[in-house]
């Protein structure tokens, strides 16, 4: 299997596990009292995960923008070469 296939498998597996956890959290009540320290710890973890994911998305979007700019430059160079060939 190539790397892309492994990434796809991981993505679908994590999505399935996340959906299952969300379903159980929404429809099955907790067995006891949830302490506030656990809630604070969970919230802190989710905030940290959101910050890390946000930083990752920012880098990905920057790379996409750079690739688009490079693609535009390549297309403009190709158009310029075509015009030069036609004029010659």
JOVENQUI-V849730 format. One record per residue. N is the residue number from 1. RES is the residue in three letters. PHI is phi in whole degrees, -180 to 180 (none if undefined). OMEGA is omega in degrees with one decimal (999 if undefined). D_LAST is the distance of its C-alpha to the last C-alpha in whole Angstrom. Layout:
# JOVENQUI-V849730
N RES PHI OMEGA D_LAST
N RES PHI OMEGA D_LAST
This chain:
# JOVENQUI-V849730
1 UNK none 178.5 50
2 UNK -87 -174.6 47
3 UNK -64 -179.2 47
4 UNK -63 179.4 45
5 UNK -65 177.3 48
6 UNK -63 178.2 51
7 UNK -64 178.6 49
8 UNK -63 179.9 50
9 UNK -63 178.7 53
10 UNK -61 -178.5 54
11 UNK -62 -178.1 53
12 UNK -67 177.9 55
13 UNK -64 179.9 58
14 UNK -65 177.4 58
15 UNK -64 179.4 57
16 UNK -64 179.1 60
17 UNK -64 178.9 63
18 UNK -62 178.6 62
19 UNK -65 179.0 62
20 UNK -64 178.6 66
21 UNK -64 178.0 67
22 UNK -63 179.3 66
23 UNK -60 -179.1 68
24 UNK -66 -179.7 71
25 UNK -69 -178.2 71
26 UNK -80 -169.7 71
27 UNK -113 178.3 73
28 UNK -114 -177.9 76
29 UNK -71 178.7 78
30 UNK -68 -175.3 78
31 UNK -84 -178.9 82
32 UNK -152 178.7 83
33 UNK -85 177.5 82
34 UNK -93 -179.0 79
35 UNK -69 -179.5 80
36 UNK -66 179.2 78
37 UNK -65 177.2 76
38 UNK -68 178.4 75
39 UNK -65 177.5 73
40 UNK -64 178.4 72
41 UNK -64 178.1 71
42 UNK -64 178.8 69
43 UNK -65 178.2 67
44 UNK -63 178.0 66
45 UNK -62 179.8 65
46 UNK -65 177.1 63
47 UNK -64 178.4 61
48 UNK -62 178.6 60
49 UNK -63 177.8 58
50 UNK -65 178.5 57
51 UNK -65 180.0 56
52 UNK -64 179.4 54
53 UNK -65 177.9 52
54 UNK -63 177.7 51
55 UNK -66 179.5 50
56 UNK -66 179.3 48
57 UNK -64 178.8 47
58 UNK -61 178.2 45
59 UNK -65 179.4 43
60 UNK -64 179.6 42
61 UNK -64 177.5 41
62 UNK -65 178.7 39
63 UNK -65 178.3 37
64 UNK -63 179.2 36
65 UNK -63 179.1 35
66 UNK -64 178.3 33
67 UNK -64 177.5 31
68 UNK -63 179.2 30
69 UNK -64 178.2 29
70 UNK -64 179.5 27
71 UNK -65 177.9 26
72 UNK -61 179.6 24
73 UNK -64 179.1 22
74 UNK -64 179.4 21
75 UNK -64 178.6 20
76 UNK -64 177.4 18
77 UNK -65 178.8 16
78 UNK -66 178.5 15
79 UNK -65 179.4 14
80 UNK -63 178.3 12
81 UNK -64 178.1 10
82 UNK -62 -180.0 10
83 UNK -64 178.4 9
84 UNK -65 179.1 6
85 UNK -66 179.9 5
86 UNK -69 -179.0 6
87 UNK -75 -177.6 4
88 UNK -78 999 0
